[in-house]
Amino acid sequence: MKCSEFLKELTDYLDGEIDERTKAELEEHLQWCHNCYVVCNTTQRTIEIYRDSKLYELPDDLRTRLRSAIITKCQGHKNATPER
């Protein structure tokens, strides 16, 4: 399974709305792909935070640095090499 295929199924996986075969393939992918593991874990934790309905205020300097890092990372993906 390629990372792009994993990401297409991530929402259904996290919602538990996926067939057992695909679930097993996704979980096998998570065993060896650190990047997808981080994306999955971070997304799952983000969902949990929002479900708790807690608002976390970020200091302005941290918000600015985070936004800048995200923009830089996204721009880097446009020039990235093809997936494995």
Summary of the structure (lengths in Angstrom):
residues: 84
radius of gyration: 15.5
end to end distance: 9.5
largest distance: 45.0
contacts: 166
relative contact order: 0.12
helix: 75%
strand: 0%
